[in-house]
């Protein structure tokens, strides 16, 4: 009971800073993959944001600011902190979109173009293979301690290195990182889908040659079952390599976030105090 009272007093003494950091955490949670699922109650997200803010606000870059709780300046600071959280969560959402896009690339080729199912995590309809790859990626995210990297390497590190004014000064680095993430989205999706796409292309080419060489054989009517069987066999054979690629992509995204913090931190040091 005494520890709880001490924790409450500590929060109240630094209420403006705590609120700003909690807003950043909540904005990140609302956008980040897995945590943005409608299956997670909103009260649980708010509680998680509050816990993350309490665990990190003593080391925040804005800890020494003299912030008035009421006023227009504080409103702008809240908006800025929410923007930082959205940037962190949205960048990770871009990375996970690569897995869904990879499934979209070969779903049509294997005959599953019209097969879309409702994804309860993202609350949208995804192609069947895209949703499968997305679920595999989320399982890998949990396996490689993705939540620890998200809150330590993503959120906590951002608390130590960047604030509202630093993202204004480092807006060029942020824009370049987002553009690089969007470009890598399609590049990673192509790399993931390339083995299945290449195999299905060979299947289509083979069935076309057979139908031309022997028109009496109605091989095209068997094309869809053959494509589906070959695609699932290729996915089963390539899944160990795909999971390794998923892990590499996710880890690379966290390293890119930390590199961004380092670049903005260096700019702050070179430019002097904020």
N, C-alpha and C positions, 0 to 999 in steps of 0.2 A: 504493500500500500504506500509506503514511504517512497519507494523507487518510482512508482507511478506519479506521485505528487511532484517529485523532483523533475521528472521528465516533462510534466505539464507546465511547471514553472519555467523550465528552460525554453519550451516552445513559445510560451507567452512573452518571455523577455525578448525573444527574437522573432516575433510574429510576422513582420513584413518579409524578412528574409526567408523564413520557413514557408510562407504562402507562395512566394515567387518560385522557390524550388519545387514545391508540391505541384504548382501549375505546370512546370516543365515536365515533371515526371508523369502527371496525368495525361498531358498532351501526347507524350511518347507512347504511353500504354494504350491510348485510344487508337493509335495508328499502327503500332508495331504488329507484325504477324503473330498469330496465336492469341496474344493478349487482347486483340480487338474483336474477338469472337463475341457474338450476341449471347452465346451460352454462358459467358462469364457475367455475373450480376454487376451492375454499375457500382453498387456499394462496395463490392470486393475490389474493384479497380481503384476507387477513391481511397480505400484503406491501404492498398499496396502503394499508392502514390504517397500517402502520408508517411508510411513507414520508410520508404526510400528517401523522402525528404529529411526525416529526422535522423536517419543514419548517415547523411552526407552533408547537412547544412553547416556543420562546424568547419568543414574544409572548403566551403564555397568561395569562389572568387569575389562574390558580392557580400561577403560576411562583414566587411568593414564599412560598408556604405551606410550613410545616415539617411534612411528611407522613411518618409512619412507614410503612414498607412492609408491616409485618405488624401486624395488630390489627383489631378489629371496626370501628373508625372508617374504616379504609381500605376495608373491604368495602362499607360503606354509600356511600362516595365512588364506588367502582366502579359500584355499582348506579345511583347518580344520574347519572354520566357516560353510562352506557348508555341511561338514560332520555332524556337530552338528544339523543343520536344517533337514538333511535327516533322522537322527536318530529319532528326535521328530516326524516328519511326518510319517515315516515308522512304528513306534510303533503303532500309531493310525490306520494306514492302516491294520495292523495285527489284531487289535481289530474288525474292520469292516468286515474283511474277515471271522470272525466266523459266522456272520449272513448269508452270502452267502453259506458257508459250511453247515450250518444247513439246508438250503433249498435243497442242493444237496443230503443230507442224505435220505430224504424221497420223493424226486421227482421221483426217479426210482420205489420206492415201491408203489406209488399211480398211476403209469402209465404215468408220465410226464417226463420220462427219456430222451426222444429225443426232448423235447420242450425247445429249447434255444432261447432267444431273445437278441437283441443287447442292451446293457446298455449304454446310452449316457453319463452317469456320469463317469464310469470307462473305457469306450471305448473298452469293450470286450463283448463276448457273455456269458451270465449267464443263468442257469436254471430258468424257469419261477418263481418258488416258491422262489428260492434264490434271484432273483431280487426284488420280492415283499417284502421279509424280509429286504433286503438292503434298499429299499425306506422307509419302516417303521422305520428302525433304523436311517436313516438320518433325518426324520421328528422329531423323538424323540431327536436327537442331537441338532436340532434347538430349540426345545421346552424347553430343560433344559439349554439353554444358553451355548451351546457347543462352539460357537465361542469365547465367552468371556473367557471361561475356557482355550481354546486353546491359546489365545494371552496373557492372564494374568497368568494363572497357568502353561502354557506350555512354551511359548516364553519369556515373560517378566521375569518370575522367572529364566529361564535358563540364561538370560542376567546378572542377579544379582549374579549367583552362579557358573557358569562354563564357561570355555573358552577352547582354543585349548589345552593348557598344562594340564588342569585338566582332560580332557577326556582321555589323554594318561595315566595319573596316575591312573584314575579310570576306566580303560578299562575292568577290571574284573567285576565290578558292571554292566557296560553297557552290556557286553556279557551275563551275568546271567539274566539281565532283558529281553533281546531279546529272550533268550531261554525259559524263563518262559512265555513270551507272546505267543510264538509259541505253547508251550504245553497247555496253557490255551485256545488257539484258538480252538483246537479240543475238549477240555473239555467243554467249553461254548457251542460249536455247538451241542455236544451230549445232554447237559442239555436242550437246546432250542428245539431240535428235538425229544427228548425222548417221550413226550406225543403222538405226531403224529405217531412216529415209533411203539410204543407199541400198539396203537389202530389199526394200519394197520396190525400188526402181528396177532392180535386177529381176524381181519376180514379174513385174509388169512387162518388162522387155522380153522375158522368156515366154510368157503366155502370148504376147503379140506375135512373136516369131513362130510359135507352134501353130497358132490359128492361121497364119499366112501359109505355112508349109503344108498343113493338113487341114483344109477348110471343113472337111467332114467331121472333124473333132470339135465339138462345141466347148472349147476350153474356156471361153470368156464367161460362160455361166458358172464355172467353178472358180473363177478368179477371186471373188470375194472370200470364200472359205479358205482358199490357199493363202491369200494375203493376210487374213486374220491369224491363221495358224503360224505362218512364218513370222509375223510381227511379234506374237506372244512368245514364240520360241527365242527370237532375238533379244527381246526384253529380258527374258529369264536368264539368258546367257550373259547379257551385258550388265545386269543389275549390280553385281559387285563393283564394276568399274564406274557405273553411274553414281553409286552411293559415295565412292571416293571423290568423284567430281563434285557432288553436292557439298560434301564436307569442305573441300578446298574453296569452293565459291563462297560459302558462308563465312569461313575463317578470313578469307581475303576481304570481305565486306567490312568486318570489324577492324582489320588492319588499316583499311582505307579511312575509316572514321577516325582512328587514333592518329593517323598521319595528318588528317585535316586539323585536328586539335593542335598538333605540334606546329604546323605551319602558321595557324592563327596565333598561337602562343608566341612564336618567334617574332611575328609582326608586332605584337603588343610590346615585347621587350625592346625591339628596335625603335618603335615609335614613342616609347616612354610610357609613363603611367597614364591610365585612362582617366 
